[in-house]
Amino acid sequence: MVAGSHRVDDDLEVLDASITLTVEGFRNVLKVVDLLYQGLGLSIAHGVNAEVYEQMKAEERLFFESTDVGAPADHCVTLAQNANATDLKHCWIGGDVVLEDDLEATLAYVRQLTPQNCVVVMQWGDMPSDADMGATAAREEHEESHAEEQRDEDDEEDGDDEGTEDESAEKAAQVEDGSASAEELFLSLPAFAQVRVSKVSRFHKALYQTVKIPEEHVARWQSLINGPYPPELALPSKNPFIATDFTIYSPAAVKEVEEIVSPHAVAYVRRDVGYHRTFKMALRCNVLSPVAYASPLNRLYTRVMHGILSNAITEMAYYATLASLSNEVIFSATGLGFAVEGPSQRLYEFFFAVVRKALSIEVLQGTAEEYATYLEAGVRRLKNVGMDQPYKVLLQMQQKATRHTHYLFSEMIACEPAATYEGYCTFVRQYVESGLLLECFVAGNVRSTEDVRAMLVDPLEDLLEAISVPIPLKAAIPRVRDTYSPRAGDGKTNESVLSSFDVLSMLPSNPMDPNAAVVVDIIIGEATPRVMALTNTAMKLISSSFFNALRTREALGYIVFAQSTVDYHTAHALFVIQSALADVDCVYLLSRIVAFLSAVEAQLDTLCTAEEVSKVKRGLIEALEKMPDSVDGDAQRLEGEYLSVSKFESRQLTIAALSTITEEDVKSHFRQFFFNSRSDSRALALCINSARTAATDLLAVSGNRRIALPGVRSKQEDGGEALSDASEDTTILTLPTFSDGCSCVEITSYASAFEYQRGLSVVKCSTY
């Protein structure tokens, strides 16, 4: 639940209480609203508690002091808005901190939060709709012309919209019961709310409906304000994580990373060199478990464990958030990690409170009811991955194909029938008892490396030894960070074949989606600083041309982009197109990527000039030299460098490489890896069809063969507004049309990622 007010205009404020519901909460939605009104009544009956009020002011002040200033333009806008709301003297703080104590005004504010001033909004993606949507849409313009009258009707049905409370936005879609149908859940709503959506909003075309809340419910909510009140609604205890010491320690003389090693853990510390000058510190901790990623079922269980642990520390995490300690339970491939950023005084205290919960078998096992709740939530999220845009599903498949160990959403969904609470409890015991390793990254306001050892590493080691968590063998941890090298080419060139690809083709995971998509992954190889300098420069030189040629001029679709990426120790260049056009399929999309690379090869001297290369290099160097905006960003950068080939020297080595490469080096890199004439390695083409194109998919049949490239579409769609969005690319590439019908590519289609990986060499990550 999140509650807070926001100003509509100078005269009107709205209080929002937004609640995300479990399935059980969805079925008892009226009881949830009951609790809100009982909480309001309790606060009115008992008045303002002075101790709690002072603590809230301290939390508010701490939040203000902990907030990063951010971009200068945004900061100036905030100052101007605060000056309008308060006065010039207080414009720096007036929008965030209580400047005057007026307890009677506070109570008067709460007293007007009545059911008569309330609008209840339920957001549910699977809300059943009226079958006759066509007639409704046709009436929409008429309805919108009487918008003022419609608002009056809404006010009469749901309460006075000019009051100061928007009671709740209840969201159940993310945790909908996988075993309960939308219709069953719909019928579990109160009788008055069982009205199918039949109206369409003007701009977003969202379906909605308004209904009148019966007077008996409004009357009951009014009576609940007067009590009695459940004991669970009592005022909270004192926040144990409020910081009182804001000492900023002396900055480090040089920006270096120091290592601390213990039997269970390794910690990397980068002290602030005077850039941030803040009392905040950031800590990120990865947990490496031999069992968390041992199988798709274990991965599904880890997802459930993440939900149960997050729920178990909800109150503690909320107190920490109020004390400006932003925190997160990280759902990583190796186990459940933790991240916290905020005032350094209480940071370790909160971190260890969370770790103790995360190492408790009893806490992690939860109850059978909690298990069922978070299993259905996890499966729903996995199903949503399959319903995502096709190119995003392909990027999941790309990771499956290029990583040594990676499980797709479909593999975990398939494990649901085998998942049981008893099996989950066994998994939790194995998770703790098989041993854990920890990787910690500390940045920001750090007194010294010795202080990190004394406050973090040594106590962490003592805790793990006290509860008998063993030290696992690194060889027992699944190789989730290892990747595959590109498949070597045969070194031969064939003038009748433009290019060669390995292909993985997928059936649509969402049959209703009209889009087909292709991702071409040119696997460069080991991501050394020089390789990354060359790859990033090459991709910067052509990425805008790729967009302009295929999105703007050929108007293939809104999703058109090219980018370089690093996956652990391997560098990739990705070319992505997604299209819903009726005369376009995966073969056509692949042909246009081939056409683009042919055009780049033909006009390389125009694209890759000394001037352009120099400009791109300057931009890349500036980005690498830029410091993170926050200490949390610094800790994340520290973690990213740890996972790279060159560890903590990667940025400086990449900058040095960028300083030395020439346009001839970049051209040579293009010829070796990017162009269709490359012969040393094969690119990977990943394809996902729509229901329309799946039946005639030429890429799906396993084996090696040649595919003729179709000619360019004779009638291209108008790019519309895309023309104005084109980047400032002065080089207009002329792409081949393949209209002669003689152009072809050689492909080897694989039935699965496992078959594709057979025979490929592994690039081992050196972190464990």
C-alpha positions in Angstrom: 0.0 0.0 0.0 1.2 3.5 -0.8 -0.6 6.6 0.5 0.0 10.3 -0.1 -1.5 13.5 -1.3 -1.1 15.5 -4.4 -2.3 18.9 -5.4 -4.8 19.2 -8.2 -4.8 23.0 -8.2 -4.4 25.9 -5.7 -7.7 25.0 -4.0 -7.9 21.2 -4.2 -5.8 18.3 -2.9 -6.5 14.6 -3.3 -5.4 11.9 -0.9 -4.6 8.6 -2.6 -4.4 5.2 -0.9 -3.1 2.8 -3.6 -3.3 -0.9 -2.7 -2.0 -3.9 -4.7 -4.2 -6.9 -3.9 -3.5 -10.6 -3.7 -6.2 -12.9 -5.0 -7.6 -13.2 -1.5 -7.7 -9.5 -1.2 -9.5 -9.2 -4.5 -12.2 -11.5 -3.2 -12.5 -9.5 0.0 -12.2 -6.0 -1.5 -14.9 -4.5 0.7 -13.0 -5.6 3.8 -9.9 -3.8 2.5 -11.9 -0.6 2.2 -13.4 -1.2 5.7 -9.8 -1.2 7.2 -9.0 2.1 5.5 -12.0 3.8 7.1 -11.3 2.2 10.5 -7.8 3.6 10.2 -9.1 7.1 9.5 -11.5 6.9 12.4 -8.7 5.7 14.8 -6.6 8.7 13.9 -9.5 11.1 14.5 -10.5 9.5 17.8 -7.0 9.5 19.3 -5.8 12.8 17.8 -2.3 13.5 16.8 0.2 11.5 18.8 3.0 13.9 19.6 5.8 11.2 19.6 4.7 9.7 16.3 4.3 13.2 14.8 7.8 14.2 15.8 9.2 11.0 14.3 7.3 11.6 11.1 8.8 15.1 10.9 12.3 13.6 11.5 11.7 11.1 8.7 10.5 13.9 6.4 13.5 16.0 7.1 15.8 13.1 6.7 14.2 12.2 3.3 14.7 15.8 2.2 18.4 15.9 3.3 19.0 12.5 1.6 17.5 13.5 -1.8 20.0 14.1 -4.5 19.7 17.5 -6.2 19.6 16.0 -9.7 19.8 17.8 -13.0 20.2 21.6 -12.6 17.1 22.3 -14.9 14.9 20.0 -12.8 16.2 21.5 -9.6 15.3 25.0 -10.8 11.8 23.9 -11.7 11.3 22.4 -8.2 12.5 25.6 -6.6 10.1 27.6 -8.7 7.1 25.3 -7.8 8.0 25.4 -4.1 8.3 29.2 -4.2 4.8 29.4 -5.6 3.4 27.0 -3.0 5.2 28.6 0.0 7.5 31.6 -0.2 10.9 32.5 -1.5 12.5 32.0 1.8 11.4 28.4 2.1 11.4 27.4 -1.6 14.3 25.0 -1.0 12.5 23.0 1.6 8.9 24.1 1.8 7.6 21.5 -0.7 9.1 18.6 1.3 9.1 19.5 5.0 6.5 20.7 7.5 7.4 24.3 8.3 4.6 25.0 10.8 2.9 22.7 13.4 -0.9 23.1 13.1 -2.3 19.9 14.7 -5.9 21.1 14.6 -5.6 21.8 10.9 -4.3 18.2 10.5 -7.3 16.8 12.3 -9.6 19.0 10.3 -8.0 17.6 7.1 -8.6 14.0 8.2 -12.2 14.6 9.3 -13.3 15.6 5.7 -12.0 12.2 4.4 -15.5 10.7 4.4 -17.2 8.1 2.2 -19.2 10.8 0.7 -16.0 12.4 -0.6 -14.5 9.2 -1.9 -14.0 7.6 -5.3 -13.0 4.0 -5.3 -11.1 3.0 -8.5 -10.3 -0.6 -9.3 -7.7 -1.3 -12.0 -7.9 -4.9 -13.3 -6.6 -5.8 -16.7 -8.9 -8.8 -17.1 -12.1 -7.0 -16.2 -14.8 -8.6 -18.5 -16.1 -6.3 -21.1 -19.4 -5.8 -22.8 -19.7 -7.9 -25.9 -21.2 -5.0 -27.9 -18.1 -2.8 -27.8 -18.6 -1.6 -31.4 -21.8 0.2 -30.5 -20.2 1.7 -27.5 -17.3 3.0 -29.5 -19.7 4.6 -31.9 -21.4 6.4 -29.1 -18.2 7.7 -27.6 -18.0 11.0 -29.5 -21.6 11.8 -28.4 -20.8 10.9 -24.8 -17.6 13.0 -24.8 -19.5 16.0 -26.0 -21.6 15.8 -22.8 -18.5 15.2 -20.6 -19.6 17.7 -17.9 -22.9 16.0 -17.6 -21.2 12.6 -17.4 -18.9 13.8 -14.6 -21.9 14.9 -12.6 -23.4 11.5 -13.1 -20.2 9.9 -11.9 -20.1 12.1 -8.9 -23.6 11.1 -8.0 -22.7 7.4 -8.4 -19.3 7.3 -6.7 -19.2 10.2 -4.3 -18.2 13.8 -4.6 -15.1 14.0 -6.7 -14.3 17.4 -5.3 -13.6 16.0 -1.9 -10.0 15.3 -0.8 -9.8 11.5 -0.9 -9.3 9.0 -3.6 -9.6 5.9 -1.5 -7.8 3.3 -3.4 -6.5 2.1 -6.8 -6.7 -1.6 -6.3 -4.5 -3.6 -8.7 -5.0 -7.3 -8.9 -3.8 -8.1 -12.4 -0.2 -8.9 -11.5 -1.1 -11.5 -8.9 -4.3 -12.9 -10.5 -4.9 -16.6 -9.6 -3.6 -18.7 -12.4 -6.2 -21.4 -11.5 -9.1 -19.1 -11.2 -10.6 -17.7 -14.4 -11.3 -14.0 -14.9 -15.0 -14.8 -14.9 -14.7 -16.5 -11.5 -12.9 -13.6 -10.0 -15.4 -11.2 -11.5 -18.2 -13.1 -9.8 -16.3 -12.8 -6.5 -16.7 -9.0 -6.6 -19.5 -7.3 -4.6 -22.8 -7.7 -6.5 -23.0 -3.9 -7.3 -19.5 -4.0 -8.9 -20.3 -6.9 -11.2 -20.9 -4.6 -14.2 -18.9 -5.3 -17.3 -16.8 -2.5 -18.7 -18.5 -0.9 -21.8 -17.1 2.6 -22.3 -13.9 3.6 -24.1 -11.8 6.6 -22.9 -11.1 9.1 -25.6 -7.3 9.2 -25.7 -6.0 5.9 -24.4 -9.0 3.8 -25.6 -9.1 2.1 -22.2 -12.2 0.3 -21.3 -14.0 1.5 -18.1 -17.4 1.7 -16.4 -18.8 3.6 -13.5 -21.2 2.2 -10.9 -23.1 3.6 -8.0 -21.9 2.4 -4.5 -25.1 1.4 -2.6 -26.0 3.6 0.3 -25.8 0.7 2.8 -22.1 0.4 2.1 -21.5 4.1 2.4 -23.4 4.1 5.7 -21.4 1.2 7.0 -18.1 2.9 6.1 -19.3 6.0 7.9 -20.1 4.0 11.0 -16.7 2.3 10.9 -15.1 5.7 11.3 -16.7 5.8 14.8 -15.2 2.5 15.9 -14.5 0.0 17.3 -11.0 -0.3 15.9 -9.0 -3.5 15.3 -5.8 -3.7 17.5 -3.7 -4.3 14.3 -4.3 -0.6 13.4 -2.5 0.7 16.5 0.2 3.3 15.9 3.6 2.0 14.8 6.5 1.5 17.1 9.5 3.8 17.1 11.5 3.7 13.8 14.8 2.0 14.7 16.6 3.2 11.6 16.4 7.0 11.9 19.9 8.4 11.5 21.2 11.1 13.9 24.8 11.2 12.8 25.5 12.8 9.4 29.2 12.9 9.4 30.8 13.1 6.0 34.1 11.3 6.2 37.3 12.5 4.6 37.4 11.7 0.9 39.8 9.1 -0.5 42.9 10.4 -2.1 42.6 8.3 -5.2 39.7 6.5 -6.9 40.7 2.9 -6.3 38.9 -0.3 -5.4 40.0 -2.2 -2.3 39.3 -5.9 -1.7 38.3 -7.6 1.5 38.2 -11.4 1.5 36.8 -13.8 4.0 35.8 -17.6 3.8 32.2 -16.8 2.8 32.4 -13.4 1.3 34.4 -11.0 -0.8 33.8 -7.2 -0.6 34.9 -4.5 -2.9 35.0 -0.9 -1.6 35.3 2.3 -3.5 35.3 5.4 -1.2 34.0 8.7 -2.4 36.8 10.9 -3.7 34.9 14.1 -3.0 32.6 14.0 -5.9 29.3 13.1 -4.1 30.1 14.8 -0.7 27.2 13.1 0.9 26.5 11.3 4.2 25.0 8.4 2.2 26.5 5.0 1.5 25.4 2.2 -0.9 25.7 -1.5 -0.3 24.9 -4.2 -2.8 25.2 -7.9 -1.9 24.9 -10.9 -4.3 24.3 -14.3 -2.9 25.7 -17.3 -4.8 23.9 -20.6 -4.1 24.5 -24.0 -5.7 20.8 -24.8 -5.8 19.0 -21.5 -6.7 19.5 -22.1 -10.5 20.1 -25.8 -10.5 16.9 -26.5 -12.5 13.9 -24.6 -13.9 11.8 -25.8 -10.9 14.4 -24.5 -8.5 14.3 -21.2 -10.3 10.6 -21.1 -9.9 11.0 -21.9 -6.2 13.5 -19.0 -5.9 10.9 -16.7 -7.4 8.4 -17.9 -4.7 11.1 -17.4 -2.0 11.6 -13.9 -3.2 8.0 -13.1 -2.7 7.8 -14.7 0.8 11.0 -13.0 2.0 9.9 -9.6 0.6 6.6 -10.0 2.5 8.3 -11.1 5.7 10.4 -7.9 5.8 7.7 -5.6 4.6 7.4 -3.7 7.9 11.1 -3.5 8.4 11.7 -2.4 4.8 9.0 0.3 5.2 10.6 1.7 8.3 13.9 1.7 6.5 12.3 3.6 3.5 10.9 6.1 6.0 14.4 6.5 7.3 15.6 7.2 3.8 17.2 3.8 3.4 16.1 2.8 0.0 16.2 -1.0 -0.2 15.5 -3.9 -2.4 15.6 -7.7 -2.4 17.4 -8.6 -5.6 16.0 -11.5 -7.6 19.2 -12.6 -9.4 20.2 -15.9 -11.1 22.5 -17.0 -8.3 20.2 -16.4 -5.4 18.4 -13.6 -3.4 20.6 -10.5 -3.1 20.1 -7.3 -1.2 20.7 -3.6 -1.9 20.4 -0.6 0.4 21.4 3.0 0.1 21.1 5.8 2.6 22.6 7.5 5.7 25.6 5.3 6.6 24.9 5.4 10.4 22.1 2.8 10.4 22.7 1.1 7.1 24.6 -1.9 8.4 22.0 -2.3 11.2 19.2 -2.6 8.6 21.3 -4.8 6.3 21.9 -7.4 9.0 18.3 -7.4 10.1 17.3 -8.4 6.6 20.1 -10.9 6.2 19.0 -12.7 9.4 15.5 -13.1 8.0 17.0 -14.2 4.6 19.0 -17.0 6.3 16.1 -18.3 8.5 14.6 -21.5 7.1 11.4 -20.9 9.0 11.0 -17.4 7.5 11.8 -18.5 4.0 9.4 -21.5 4.1 6.5 -19.3 5.1 3.1 -20.9 5.2 1.3 -23.1 2.7 -1.0 -20.2 2.0 1.9 -17.8 1.4 3.4 -20.3 -0.9 0.3 -20.7 -2.9 -0.1 -16.9 -3.2 3.4 -16.3 -4.4 3.5 -19.3 -6.7 0.5 -18.0 -8.6 1.9 -14.5 -8.6 5.2 -15.9 -10.0 3.5 -18.0 -12.7 1.4 -15.0 -13.7 4.5 -12.8 -14.1 6.1 -15.5 -16.2 3.1 -15.8 -18.4 3.1 -12.0 -18.8 6.7 -12.4 -20.2 5.4 -14.6 -22.9 2.6 -12.0 -23.7 5.2 -9.2 -24.0 6.2 -7.7 -27.3 7.7 -10.3 -29.6 11.1 -8.6 -29.8 11.4 -8.8 -26.0 10.6 -12.5 -26.1 13.3 -12.9 -28.7 15.8 -11.1 -26.5 15.0 -13.7 -23.8 15.7 -16.5 -26.4 18.9 -14.7 -27.3 20.1 -15.1 -23.7 19.0 -18.7 -23.7 21.1 -19.4 -26.8 24.2 -17.5 -25.8 24.5 -18.3 -22.1 25.8 -21.5 -20.7 22.8 -21.8 -18.3 19.6 -19.9 -18.7 16.0 -20.9 -18.3 13.2 -19.4 -20.4 9.8 -18.4 -18.9 8.2 -21.3 -20.7 10.5 -23.8 -19.0 9.6 -22.5 -15.6 5.8 -22.4 -16.4 6.1 -26.0 -17.5 7.3 -26.9 -14.0 4.2 -25.5 -12.2 2.4 -28.9 -12.1 5.4 -30.4 -10.3 5.7 -27.6 -7.7 4.4 -28.4 -4.2 4.7 -26.8 -0.8 6.6 -29.9 0.5 9.0 -29.6 -2.4 9.4 -25.9 -1.8 10.3 -26.5 1.9 12.9 -29.1 0.8 14.3 -26.5 -1.6 14.6 -23.9 1.1 16.5 -26.3 3.4 18.8 -27.1 0.6 19.3 -23.4 -0.2 20.6 -22.6 3.3 22.2 -25.9 4.1 24.2 -26.4 0.9 26.1 -23.2 1.6 26.2 -19.6 0.3 28.9 -17.3 -1.0 28.5 -13.5 -0.9 29.8 -10.7 -3.2 29.5 -7.2 -1.6 30.0 -3.8 -3.3 30.3 -0.7 -1.1 30.5 2.9 -2.3 30.0 6.4 -1.0 30.5 7.8 2.5 32.9 5.1 3.8 35.2 5.9 6.8 37.8 3.3 5.7 38.2 -0.1 4.3 39.1 -1.3 7.8 35.7 0.0 8.9 33.9 -2.0 6.2 35.8 -5.1 7.4 34.8 -4.4 11.0 31.2 -3.4 10.4 30.3 -5.7 7.5 32.6 -8.5 6.5 33.6 -9.8 9.9 30.1 -9.7 11.4 28.8 -11.3 8.3 31.3 -14.2 8.6 30.4 -14.6 12.3 26.7 -14.7 11.5 27.1 -17.4 8.8 29.3 -19.5 11.1 26.9 -19.1 14.0 24.0 -20.6 12.0 26.2 -23.2 10.4 26.0 -22.1 6.8 28.7 -24.0 5.0 31.1 -22.7 2.4 30.1 -24.3 -1.0 32.5 -25.4 -3.6 32.6 -22.8 -6.4 32.4 -25.6 -8.9 29.0 -26.5 -7.5 27.5 -23.2 -8.4 25.7 -23.2 -11.8 27.6 -21.4 -14.6 25.0 -18.7 -15.2 27.7 -16.2 -16.0 29.5 -18.2 -18.7 28.7 -17.5 -22.3 29.3 -19.0 -25.7 31.7 -17.8 -28.3 30.5 -17.3 -31.9 30.4 -20.2 -34.3 33.4 -20.1 -36.5 32.9 -19.8 -40.2 34.5 -22.1 -42.8 36.7 -19.3 -44.1 35.3 -19.6 -47.6 33.5 -17.1 -49.6 30.7 -17.8 -52.1 29.7 -15.1 -54.5 26.3 -16.5 -55.0 25.5 -16.3 -51.3 25.2 -12.8 -49.7 25.5 -13.9 -46.1 25.2 -16.9 -43.7 23.3 -17.2 -40.5 22.5 -19.7 -37.7 18.7 -19.5 -37.1 16.4 -20.1 -34.2 12.8 -19.6 -35.1 9.9 -19.5 -32.5 6.2 -19.9 -32.8 4.3 -16.9 -31.4 4.0 -16.9 -27.6 1.0 -14.6 -27.9 -1.2 -15.8 -30.9 -3.2 -12.5 -30.7 -0.1 -10.3 -31.4 0.1 -9.5 -35.2 3.8 -8.7 -35.0 6.7 -10.7 -36.4 10.2 -9.9 -35.2 13.8 -10.6 -36.0 16.9 -10.1 -33.9 20.2 -10.6 -35.6 23.0 -11.1 -33.0 26.5 -10.7 -34.3 28.5 -12.3 -31.5 31.8 -10.4 -31.5 33.6 -12.5 -28.9 35.5 -11.8 -25.7 34.7 -8.2 -24.6 38.2 -6.9 -24.1 38.6 -3.1 -23.8 39.9 -2.8 -27.4 37.0 -5.0 -28.7 34.5 -2.9 -26.8 36.1 0.4 -28.1 35.8 -0.8 -31.7 32.4 -2.4 -31.3 30.8 0.6 -29.6 32.4 3.0 -32.1 31.1 0.9 -35.0 27.6 0.7 -33.7 27.4 4.4 -32.9 28.4 5.1 -36.5 25.6 3.1 -38.0 22.7 2.9 -35.5 21.0 6.1 -36.6 21.3 5.1 -40.2 19.7 1.7 -39.4 16.7 3.5 -37.8 16.4 6.0 -40.6 16.6 3.4 -43.4 14.2 0.9 -42.0 11.9 2.8 -39.6 11.7 6.2 -41.3 12.0 5.5 -45.0 10.8 1.9 -45.3 8.4 2.3 -42.3 8.6 -1.4 -41.3 7.5 -0.7 -37.7 8.0 1.3 -34.6 10.5 -1.2 -33.1 13.7 -0.7 -35.1 17.1 -0.3 -33.3 20.7 -1.4 -33.3 22.9 -1.5 -30.2 26.1 -3.0 -28.8 25.8 -5.0 -25.6 28.1 -6.9 -23.2 26.8 -10.1 -21.6 29.3 -10.9 -18.9 32.6 -11.5 -20.9 31.1 -11.6 -24.4 30.4 -8.6 -26.7 27.4 -8.5 -29.0 26.0 -6.3 -31.8 22.2 -6.5 -32.0 20.0 -5.5 -34.9 16.2 -5.6 -34.1 13.1 -5.1 -36.2 9.5 -5.8 -35.4 6.6 -5.3 -37.8 2.9 -6.0 -38.0 2.6 -5.1 -41.7 0.4 -7.6 -43.7 3.0 -8.2 -46.4 6.0 -8.7 -44.1 7.3 -11.9 -42.5 10.5 -13.0 -40.8 12.3 -13.7 -44.1 11.5 -10.2 -45.3 12.8 -8.6 -42.0 16.0 -10.6 -42.2 16.4 -9.6 -45.8 16.3 -5.9 -44.9 18.9 -6.3 -42.2 21.1 -8.0 -44.9 20.3 -5.2 -47.3 21.3 -2.6 -44.6 24.7 -4.3 -43.9 25.3 -4.5 -47.7 24.6 -0.7 -48.0 27.0 0.0 -45.1 29.7 -2.1 -46.8 29.2 -0.2 -50.1 29.3 3.2 -48.4 31.8 2.5 -45.6 34.2 5.3 -46.7 31.4 7.8 -46.4 30.1 6.5 -43.0 33.4 5.8 -41.4 35.5 9.0 -41.9 38.2 10.2 -39.6 36.0 13.1 -38.6 33.0 10.9 -37.7 35.1 8.4 -35.8 36.7 11.2 -33.8 33.3 12.7 -32.9 32.0 9.3 -31.8 35.1 8.5 -29.8 34.8 11.8 -27.9 31.2 11.1 -27.0 32.1 7.5 -25.8 35.0 8.8 -23.7 32.9 11.5 -22.1 30.3 8.9 -21.2 32.9 6.6 -19.7 34.5 9.5 -17.7 31.2 10.7 -16.3 30.7 9.9 -12.6 27.4 8.3 -11.5 24.8 10.7 -10.3 24.4 8.9 -6.9 26.3 6.6 -4.6 23.9 3.8 -5.5 24.9 4.3 -9.2 28.5 4.1 -8.1 27.9 0.7 -6.3 26.1 -0.6 -9.4 29.0 0.5 -11.6 31.3 -1.3 -9.2 29.3 -4.5 -9.6 29.2 -4.1 -13.3 33.0 -3.7 -13.5 33.5 -6.7 -11.3 31.6 -8.8 -13.9 33.6 -7.5 -16.8 36.8 -9.0 -18.4 39.1 -6.4 -17.1 37.4 -5.9 -13.7 37.9 -2.5 -12.2 40.3 -1.2 -14.8 37.9 -1.7 -17.7 36.8 1.9 -18.0 40.3 3.3 -18.0 41.5 0.6 -20.4 38.5 1.2 -22.7 39.2 5.0 -22.7 42.9 4.2 -23.5 41.8 2.0 -26.4 39.4 4.6 -27.7 42.2 7.1 -27.7 44.4 4.9 -29.9 42.0 3.4 -32.5 41.8 4.9 -35.9 39.2 4.9 -38.7 41.1 2.2 -40.4 40.9 0.0 -37.2 37.1 0.6 -37.2 36.8 -0.3 -40.9 38.8 -3.5 -40.3 36.4 -4.3 -37.4 33.4 -3.8 -39.7 34.8 -6.1 -42.3 35.8 -8.8 -39.8 32.5 -9.0 -37.9 29.7 -7.0 -39.4 29.5 -7.2 -43.1 27.8 -10.0 -45.1 31.1 -11.0 -46.5 32.5 -12.0 -43.1 33.8 -15.5 -43.3 35.4 -16.1 -39.8 32.1 -16.3 -37.9 28.4 -16.8 -38.3 25.7 -14.4 -36.9 22.7 -15.7 -35.1 19.3 -14.8 -36.4 16.4 -15.2 -33.9 12.9 -15.0 -35.4 9.4 -15.1 -33.9 6.4 -15.3 -36.1 2.9 -14.0 -35.8 0.0 -16.5 -36.2 -0.4 -15.3 -39.8 3.3 -15.9 -40.8 3.9 -19.1 -38.7 2.2 -21.4 -41.3 4.6 -20.4 -44.1 7.8 -19.9 -42.0 10.7 -20.9 -44.2 13.2 -20.5 -41.4 11.7 -23.0 -38.9 12.6 -26.3 -40.6 15.9 -27.7 -39.2 18.8 -28.1 -41.5 21.1 -26.2 -43.8 19.8 -24.6 -47.0 19.7 -21.4 -49.1 16.8 -18.9 -48.8 16.1 -16.5 -51.6 15.7 -12.9 -50.4 12.4 -11.3 -51.4 12.4 -8.0 -53.3 11.7 -4.8 -51.4 8.0 -4.0 -50.9 6.6 -2.2 -53.9 4.3 0.0 -51.8 5.8 1.2 -48.6 3.6 2.6 -45.9 3.9 6.3 -45.1 6.3 6.8 -42.3 4.1 9.6 -40.9 5.5 11.3 -37.9 8.6 9.1 -38.0 10.1 11.5 -40.6 10.3 14.2 -38.1 11.8 11.8 -35.6 14.7 10.8 -37.8 18.1 11.5 -36.3 20.3 14.0 -37.8 22.0 11.5 -40.1 23.5 13.3 -43.1 24.4 10.0 -44.9 21.5 8.6 -46.8 22.1 4.9 -47.4 20.8 3.3 -50.5 19.7 -0.2 -49.7 19.7 -2.9 -52.4 16.2 -4.0 -53.5 16.9 -7.7 -54.3 14.4 -7.3 -57.1 16.4 -9.6 -59.4 15.3 -12.6 -57.4 18.8 -14.0 -57.5 20.1 -12.9 -54.0 20.1 -15.5 -51.3 21.5 -16.3 -47.8 22.7 -19.6 -46.5 21.1 -20.6 -43.2 21.4 -23.4 -40.7 18.2 -23.7 -38.7 18.3 -25.4 -35.3 15.3 -27.0 -33.5 16.4 -25.7 -30.1 19.0 -23.5 -28.3 20.6 -26.7 -27.0 21.2 -27.9 -30.6 22.6 -24.5 -31.5 25.1 -24.5 -28.6 26.5 -28.0 -29.5 30.1 -27.6 -30.4 30.5 -24.0 -29.4 33.4 -23.0 -27.0 32.6 -21.5 -23.6 33.8 -18.1 -22.4 34.2 -18.6 -18.7 33.4 -15.8 -16.3 36.2 -15.4 -13.7 34.1 -14.3 -10.8 33.7 -17.9 -9.4 
